[in-house]
Amino acid sequence: MSSPFINNRKNAWQRLEELLARIDRASLRRLHREEVRELGRIYRRTASDLAIARAESRDPRLINYLNSLVIRAHGRIYRAEAQGGERIRAFFTREFPHTFRRTWRYTAISFTVFLVFGLIGFVGSYRDTEFSEMMGVPPAFRELYIETKTHWWKDLNQANQVGASRIMTNNIQVTIYTFAFGAMFGVGTLFFLGYNGANVGSVLALTYRAGFGHDLVTFMASHGVIELSCIFIAGAAGLLIGSALIVPGDLSRADALKTRGKDAIRLMMGVAVLLVLAGVIEGFISPAPIDPKIKFGIATLTGIALYSYLLLAGRDETVKRGIG
């Protein structure tokens, strides 16, 4: 990057550092109104400078410096704007859906891996029931539930509260593993997504071979959209960590982990709340002896509501602020 670029911008960068230092010593509220406006203006300009530096500069020190400065400013602005209940509101109305949209490619990869292995598990197990053993389905499961055509999920009707609690615990474990295995350079996350996809596909194939697959799909419909979406998003969080380790880009691995790690944590925080909702539906609605049309209707409504929220929430506010 040419020195004129640095010479023309460095005063603004230094001024941003001064403002951030004052916020660290006190708070954003201690700044005068004009200084707050100045902070936002310089922050946006510095973010633009970072984009230019990434595109045109081969100086990693400059890129790391600007990236660190932008991250600091972004964190101080949003932390100061959102305290207590306001912070929670800001997270769910802006930060979580915005992070989902920014990292959608990782979620798409998670979905694709799950789907591909799910299809492999389904086709292989439908043709040969013993194939399901390679997909993680124990032979005892086939003997106890498939060959006897047992609707094992109906047991949840006997103790909905206990069942919902157990389901939420299991779902949380699955999503945590999917996320945590990202520390294995992303390979662990991909393996866990593939394994779970293959397992689900195999079980569905076995039930369809036995003649009651539609009953299982009807059970899964109500909660499935939210639950599977949580797994895909958790997979995205794990892949963010893995990609930071393997392909940090212009950043050092430490800075890449810091940046993408924040996005991963935001995704997991949102997933935690969605899992509670999925667990309640799975424990109380999915096993209930109600018209299947109602269950598929709930699946449709939850899908529309969830993805309308993830894809649209916070868009107007982000544009108005010009931040994030």
Secondary structure, 3 states (H helix, E strand, C coil): CCHHHHHHHHHHHHHHHHHHHHHHHCCHHHCCHHHHHHHHHHHHHHHHHHHHHHHHCCCHHHHHHHHHHHHHHHHHHHHHHCCCHHHHHHHHHHHHHHHHHHCHHHHHHHHHHHHHHHHHHHHHHHHCCCHHHHCCCCHHHHHHHHCCCCCHHHHHHHCHHHHHHHHHHHHHHHHHHHHHHHHCCCHHHHHHHHHHHHHHHHHHHHHHHHCCHHHHHHHHHHHHHHHHHHHHHHHHHHHHHHHHHHCCCCCCHHHHHHHHHHHHHHHHHHHHHHHHHHHHHHHHCCCCCCCHHHHHHHHHHHHHHHHHHHHHCCHHHHHHHCCC
